[in-house]
């Protein structure tokens, strides 16, 4: 089970980071500045939009590989649930289950939020040759403007569920767990960054995806460890004690 101080620190960090990301999107122009830097005014396009590394490798090949890895964790967790591996330590079983659940829930939740959002992608905006106005997250969408369905960044979620790999080392090796989690967070951020260079998302779109992924992985880990602890406490012997 996660230690209470660590859980409280994680919850506090999530709250503070959510406020920070909200401020970045509502109180600064960092989204527009970075998109402007990726946009070429001379050609009125995002040069990286159809670049092989961004469009084919990052958006197609890498996504397929990560989906296959996620499917592997899901099958492994289902098999262990059906026929538990006796040699597995509790930490390994927890890691597999948390990672498998994250591989499903992180992309699913982010996709649902994305398709219910009104925010537009950069390449759809008038500022970058599109037809839609730029509206910040907390601003009202003008009448007659269709929803953009672009926040949070969906593609980044194909990698951000890997943050759950930290569960294999937590809490017995906290430094290793934090290092793995941070590395996977950076990897997911790079996947989202490639989409930003294509004009598909703003920085805050990727940051919100990362925040949602961290919050979900944290919740999934807490639920799994507490559930396992309760199941362990409910164990009993089916063999009656000998009557003296």
QUIFENFEN-V571352 format. One record per residue. RES is the residue in three letters. PHI is phi in radians with two decimals (999 if undefined). Layout:
# QUIFENFEN-V571352
RES & PHI
RES & PHI
This chain:
# QUIFENFEN-V571352
UNK & 999
UNK & -1.15
UNK & -1.21
UNK & -1.02
UNK & -1.02
UNK & -1.13
UNK & -1.14
UNK & -1.18
UNK & -1.10
UNK & -1.11
UNK & -1.13
UNK & -1.13
UNK & -1.09
UNK & -1.13
UNK & -1.13
UNK & -1.14
UNK & -1.15
UNK & -1.12
UNK & -1.10
UNK & -1.13
UNK & -1.14
UNK & -1.08
UNK & -1.15
UNK & -0.99
UNK & -1.35
UNK & -1.64
UNK & -2.00
UNK & -2.32
UNK & -1.90
UNK & -1.08
UNK & -1.05
UNK & -1.18
UNK & -1.10
UNK & -1.23
UNK & -1.16
UNK & -1.06
UNK & -1.17
UNK & -1.48
UNK & -1.65
UNK & -1.76
UNK & -1.15
UNK & -1.09
UNK & -1.70
UNK & 0.94
UNK & -2.72
UNK & -1.64
UNK & -0.96
UNK & -1.51
UNK & -1.00
UNK & -2.02
UNK & -1.16
UNK & -1.00
UNK & -1.15
UNK & -1.54
UNK & -1.52
UNK & -1.55
UNK & -1.20
UNK & -1.23
UNK & -1.51
UNK & -2.01
UNK & -1.14
UNK & -1.08
UNK & -1.07
UNK & -1.13
UNK & -1.10
UNK & -1.15
UNK & -1.13
UNK & -1.17
UNK & -1.11
UNK & -1.08
UNK & -1.08
UNK & -1.08
UNK & -1.12
UNK & -1.11
UNK & -1.12
UNK & -1.12
UNK & -1.16
UNK & -1.16
UNK & -1.12
UNK & -1.17
UNK & -1.20
UNK & -1.34
UNK & -2.28
UNK & -0.98
UNK & -1.36
UNK & -1.13
UNK & -1.38
UNK & -1.30
UNK & -1.36
UNK & -0.96
UNK & -1.14
UNK & -1.21
UNK & -1.10
UNK & -1.10
UNK & -1.05
UNK & -1.13
UNK & -1.19
UNK & -1.12
UNK & -1.16
UNK & -1.11
UNK & -1.13
UNK & -1.17
UNK & -1.07
UNK & -1.57
UNK & -1.33
UNK & -1.08
UNK & -1.10
UNK & -1.16
UNK & -1.12
UNK & -1.12
UNK & -1.13
UNK & -1.11
UNK & -1.16
UNK & -1.07
UNK & -1.33
UNK & -1.83
UNK & -1.59
UNK & -1.78
UNK & -1.13
UNK & -1.76
UNK & -1.40
UNK & -0.92
UNK & -1.19
UNK & -1.63
UNK & -1.49
UNK & -1.01
UNK & -1.05
UNK & -2.10
UNK & 1.58
UNK & -1.58
UNK & -2.14
UNK & -1.79
UNK & -1.39
UNK & -1.50
UNK & -2.17
UNK & -1.29
UNK & -0.99
UNK & -1.63
UNK & -1.64
UNK & -1.33
UNK & -1.33
UNK & -1.05
UNK & -1.07
UNK & 1.53
UNK & -1.70
UNK & -1.24
UNK & -1.11
UNK & -1.62
UNK & 0.93
UNK & -2.26
UNK & -2.22
UNK & -1.38
UNK & -1.27
UNK & -1.28
UNK & -1.15
UNK & -1.05
UNK & -1.16
UNK & -1.17
UNK & -2.02
UNK & -1.18
UNK & -1.14
UNK & -1.14
UNK & -0.97
UNK & -1.11
UNK & -1.05
UNK & -1.06
UNK & -1.11
UNK & -1.16
UNK & -1.94
UNK & -1.69
UNK & -1.76
UNK & -1.24
UNK & -2.34
UNK & -1.05
UNK & -1.14
UNK & -1.13
UNK & -1.07
UNK & -1.18
UNK & -1.14
UNK & -1.13
UNK & -1.06
UNK & -1.14
UNK & -1.10
UNK & -1.22
UNK & -1.14
UNK & -1.15
UNK & -1.10
UNK & -1.10
UNK & -1.15
UNK & -1.13
UNK & -1.05
UNK & -1.20
UNK & -1.09
UNK & -1.07
UNK & -1.21
UNK & -1.13
UNK & -1.13
UNK & -1.39
UNK & 1.54
UNK & -1.49
UNK & -2.65
UNK & -1.65
UNK & -0.99
UNK & -1.16
UNK & -1.10
UNK & -1.21
UNK & -1.11
UNK & -1.17
UNK & -1.08
UNK & -1.11
UNK & -1.13
UNK & -1.08
UNK & -1.08
UNK & -1.09
UNK & -1.12
UNK & -1.18
UNK & -1.09
UNK & -1.04
UNK & -1.14
UNK & -1.11
UNK & -1.14
UNK & -1.06
UNK & -1.10
UNK & -1.15
UNK & -1.20
UNK & -1.21
UNK & -1.12
UNK & -1.13
UNK & -1.13
UNK & -1.18
UNK & -1.11
UNK & -1.13
UNK & -1.23
UNK & -1.55
UNK & -1.13
UNK & -2.60
UNK & -1.53
UNK & -1.47
UNK & -1.65
UNK & -1.07
UNK & -1.15
UNK & -1.16
UNK & -1.56
UNK & -1.40
